[in-house]
Amino acid sequence: MSSSVYRIYCFEKLAVTVEGVDFADPALADEPDVRERGVRLELRGLSESAEAGSIYSSRAAWLSRGICRFDLLESRPHAADRMHWHPEMSDGEPGERVFDAELSADPIAWMARALRDVGPLLRRAGLDPAAHAGDVTAMAESAGEITDVVAKILAEARKPWPEVTRDERGLAQINM
C-alpha cells in the first residue's frame, strides 16, 4: 500500500471511508500523551450523478459528511486507551465520544459486528434502514474486507511512532 491513502468503499447510497490518522488532540493540550494515532472509519452518505453518459463513461459520485465515526486511536502503541466512536455527527463535526470496553478489547471484531449490522447506526442518525436495504446487505457482506484493511492500518499505527508533518488542521496521515 502507498502513503496517505484514503480508502472509500462505495455502496448504493452509503459509503465507508477508512484512513490512518495521527494528531495532537487539542482538547488534551495541557496533558501528557496528547498525540493520538490509529484508524478512522466513517459511515457516509453517497450520491451519484444522474447523467448516464455512454457505456464507457465514468460515473460521478459525491460523499456527504459523516453519519457516524469510529476512531481506533491510542496514546502510545498498543495502549487501546482512546478507542471510541461518535454515534452522532452534525455537518461533519463529531458529537460526544462514546467509549466501549469491548471496542478497546477487540477493535477489529467490534468494527466487524458494527459493519455487519448498520441498521441501528442508521436509525440513530435518523435514517430509515429499509431505505438503505441494499447498502445494509452489501456492507454486511463487505465487513471482512473492510476490517482487514482496518487491521492492517492499525498494525502500522502501532509500530514505533515516527516524527510526522501535520496539515493546517494538525492532522497527519499514517504512511503505508
Buried (B, 14 or more C-beta within 10 A) or exposed (E): EEEEBEBBBBBBBBBBBBBBBBBBBEEBEEEEBBBBBBBBBBBBBBEEEEEEEEEEEEEEEEBBEBBBBBBBBBBBEEBBBBBBBBBBBEEEEBEEBEEEEEBBEEBBEBBBBBBBEBBEBBEEBEBEBEEBEEBBEBBBEBBEEBBEBBBBBBEBBBEEBEEBEEEEEEBBBBBB
